[in-house]
């Protein structure tokens, strides 16, 4: 089968990671795969040299949009894919508009967040729905929200969870020792890790306030934040200034863009997600696959990972987040180990990249009943 995956960009992020991992896995399954990025931001790339990657170099002006549309139509006309699978709002609408002038055997559009911007995009989804064969969402929360807003009709919307590369994301004691030494962490200290782009959705200001409250009563933990700043870096400057104002700058390490997040997860003791909104945060599953304890805000599909965990707190509540982090840090070592192993087995059983790729393969062949409506939380 010839498959084209279209995405807005290939910068650092959960959706981008999922597309690249899916491309590699579909390639390994014997399919011919091409990845098309709307803009020229190719940070994340497939490992397989057989996966073709092209960029439309789209800019924010009408002339560039028209040029990108023509280029995409030409590429797809030559490639003649059996399936086009788009990801994220801009690529989803773009792929649907391509169908106005291009035959597609099957177009699947995947939504990766509960919040895809203004009401304009809901209207755009509704207006172009007839051009897609199926719209999928990465969490039940996101699916219910899309149907509730009228962005997708119930009969043409379904749930397909993101998958975790459990070969890559596993606890690695050698990486733990090496990275803790490299980053100067005392043996007795515990590490709190957050990972994701420095952007509004991740609400790192909430995390810094929570960590400041935590640090006021205990000195045994440090905070790592791994993630690239967007645009001109203003977000990093604001967070750096906030950490200084809160008196915690010496204990917060802004690691920037990292390709070794799986290693960082092994080096950390607790993974923290402080987001204001999410779709189905892949990074939680990655932390679970690395046998880490997860503390999170109740954003998007988080409870689809973690269920009724006491370590899930309301969004924007830094005091509650601080208390949950303290509870996780105080957890008995044996209990933490057992919980971590249970978390990995849960991911292996329900969210492995192999099982999700097999599900996509069935959907690509037209079986739209290929996934359960819900999967059990931990």
N, C-alpha and C positions, 0 to 999 in steps of 0.2 A: 504494500500500500504506500502511496506517495502522500505525505502529510506536510502541510505548511502551518507553522505556528507563528502567529503575528502578535507582537507585543509593542506597547508604547515605547519602551526603552529597555536596555539591558544593563542598567545601573545596579547598585547594590540594593537588594530588597527581597522580600519573601516571594512575591509573584515572579520576579526575574529569576530567582533561584529555582523555583518550581518549573519554569519553562525550560531552563537550561538542563536541569536534571531529567525532565520528561523527554526532552529531545535525545539525550544520550541513551535513556532506557529504551525508547522506541527504536532507536538505531540498533541497539543490541538485540532487540526482538526481531530484527530483519526488515524493518520498514525503511523507506527512503525519506529523509527528513530535511526540511529547510526551515530556518528561523529567520523571520523578517522583523526588523526593528524600525519603527517609524522615525525615530531620531537617531543621530549619530552619537550614541553613548554606549559603548561596548565594553563595559567593565566585566560583566559576567559573560562567559563564553562556554559553549559545550566542550567537553574533553575530546570527543571523537572528531577526527579530521574528516570523517565522511559526512558530518552534518554541515550543510551549507548555511552560511550566515550572510545576510545582506542587509543594508541599511538604506532607507529612503531619504535620509538627510532632511527631514521635514523641519521647517521653521514656522514661526507664528505669524505668517502673512498669507493672504489668499494665493499669490503667485506660487509660493513654495508648496502650498497644499495641492494645487492643481498639478504641479510638476511631480509631486510625490504620488499622486493618484495615478497619473499616466505611467510612471515608472513601475508601480506595483502591478498595474494591469498588464503591462508588457512582460514582467517577470512571471506572473502567474499564468499568462497565456502560453508562454514557452514551457513552463514547468508542468502544467496540467495536473495539479494535485487531485487526489481522490477526496481529500478532506482539508478544509481550512479551519483552523482552531485559533480564535483570537482571545487575547487576555488583556484585561484592564479597559477602562471606559473609552479612552480615545481610540484604541485599536479596535475595540468592539464596534463602535459606530463607523469607523473607517472601513472595516471589513464588510459591514452591512451595505454601505454605500457602493462598495466595489461590485456588489451583486447586481446593481442597476445596469451595469455595462459589461458584466462578465459572468459566464455560466460557472456555477459551483455545484458539484454533486452534493456536497454537504457542508454547511457552515455552522460551527458550534462556537458560541460566545461565552466566555467565563468571566464572572464578576468576582473580584478579589477583596472587596471591602463592603462594610455596611454603609460607609459614607463615601460616595463618589463625586461629591461636590454639590453644586447648586441644583435647584429644581429644573434648570435647563436640561441637565443630563437625564433626569427622569423622563422629561418630555421627549428627548431624543430617543431614548430606549423604546418608549411607547410608540413613537411614530415609525420607527424602523423595525419593530418586532417581526413583521411579516417577512422580512428579508433573511431572518435567521431560522434555521431548522430547530435549534434548541438553545436556550440560555441556561447556563449552570451557575451555581453559587458555591462558594467554598465553605459555608457554614449554614446551619439551619437558621440561625439568627439573621444572616444576610438574605437568605432565601425568603423568609417570612417578611422581612422588611421590603424587599423588592416587589413581592406580590401585593403587599399592603399599599405601597405607593402607586401601584399600577404600572411599574416599570416592566413587568413581565406577567403574562397571564398564567394561571396555575397549570394549565395543560401543556405549556411550553417552557416550563422552568423546573429544574431538578437540582438536587444536591449531589455534588461530587467533592469529597474532601481532598485537600492537598496530601501529598505523600512525602514520607521522610526516607532519605537515603541512610538506612540503618547500618550499612557497611562503613560509611564515612562518619556518621554520628554515633560514636560509642565511647565509653569511658576508656581513656588512655593514660595509664599511670606515668609513662615516660614523658608524655607531653605535659602532664600536670607538673612534674618536678622541674622540667626544663623551663617552662614559661613562668612559673613562680620565681625561679632563680633569676631569669632574665628581667622580670619586672620588679624585682626587689621586694618580694613579699616575705616577711618573717615566717618561720616555720609554724609558729603558734597562731598566726593571724588567719582569720577567715575572709574569703573574698566573695563579695556580692558582684554579680555580673549582669549588665544590661546590654542588649545588642539590637541595633537597628538604626536606620537613618536619623540624623538629628533634624526632626521635623515636628510640626505641631501635633500630629496624631500620636506620637510616642510620649508626649507630655513629660519630658525629662525634668522640667522645672518641678513637677510634682515629686519625682524621684529625689531630686536634690534636697527639697524641703523635708522629705521623709528621712533621708539619710542624716540630715543635720539634727533632726529630733532624736534619731537613734544614737548618733555620736555623742549627744549630750550626756547619755547614761552609760555608754560602754565604749571602750577604746580598742576592742579586739578585732575590728573588721575594717576593710578598705573597700572602695567602690571602683569598679572598672566600667567604663562605658565605651563599647566598640561600635563605631558607626561613622559614616562619612557625613560631613556637613553639606547641605544643598546650596546651590547658587554661589553667592560670593562669600559664604562662610559666616554670615551674620549670626546664624543660630548658635554656632560654636562660641562666638565672641560673647553672646548674651549668657549662655550657660556658664562659661568660664567666669564671667563677671558675677553671676549669681552665686556660684560656688565660693568665690572670694568673699562676697558680702555675707554669706552664711557662716564663714569661718571654717570651711571644710576643704578648701582648695588643695591643701597638702595631702589629703587622704583620698582625693578623687583623681583617677587617671583616665583622661580622655584619649583613647587608643587610636582614634581615627578609623579609616577603612582597613579592615583586616580580611585576609583570605584564610585565616586559621581559626575561625570562630569555633569549630568543633574542638580544637585544642584548648581554646580559652574556656570552653565549657567544662572540660576535664580539670583545668587548673582552678576553676572557681568552686565554691561550696554551695552557693545559693544562686539561682537565676531569678531575676526580677523583671517583670514587665509592668510598666507604669502607664500604659497607653490610655488616651481619652477615647479612642475608638479603634476598632480592628475589624477584619473580616474573620478569618480563621487563622490566627497567628501561628505560622509554621514554626517560628522560633521556639515556642513552648514545646512542641513535639520533638524538636531537635534536642532541647535540654533534657527532656524526659528520656530520649534515646541514649543520652550520655549519663543517665542515672542521677540527674541533679534534682534537688528539691526546688519547686517553683513557687514563687510568690507573685501574685498578679492582681491587677485591677480587673473588675468585672466588665471587660470591654468586648463587644462583638461575640465571637464564638468561643471565648475563653472557657466557659463552663462546659462546652462540648468536649474539651480536653480534660478538665479538672473536676467536673461535677460539683458537689456541694462542699468542696474543700474550705476549711476555715482560713486558709491562706489566700483566698480570693476576697478582695475588698472593693468597696465602691470606687468608681472612677473619681479622680480629683480630690480624694480624701487622704492627704499626706500623713495625718496622724494615724489613721487606720493602717496605712501602708507601712509605717514605721513599726507599729505593734506586730504586724504579721512578719516583717523581716526579723524582728527580735525573737519571736516564737520559733521561726525556722532556724535561726542561729543557735538557739538553746536546745534544739532537738537532740535527743540521745543518739550517739554515734551508731549504735546497732539498729535503732529504729530508722535512722536516716538511710543506712545501707539497705535495709529491707525494703523501704519505700522506693528507693531509687531503682532497685532491681525489678520491683513490681511495675514501675512506670515504664521501664524499657520493654518488658514483656507485653505490656498493653499496647505500646506503639507497634511492636513487631506483629502482633496479632491483628491489628485493625487498620493501621495507617502506613504500612511499609510502601515504599515507592513501587515495588514489584506489583503489589496488589492493586494500587491505584492506576498504574500504567496498563495493567490487564483490563481494568474497568474501562479506561479510555478507549482501548482497542475495540471492546464490544460496542461502545457508543459510536465510534467511528463507523462501525459496520451497520449501524442503524438500530441497535438494541437499546432503547431509551429506558428500559427497566433494569439496567445493569448494576445499579447501586441501591443499597438500602436507604430508606428515608432518613434513618438516624443510625448512629453507631454509639455504643456505650461509652460513657465518660469513665474516667478512672475512679 
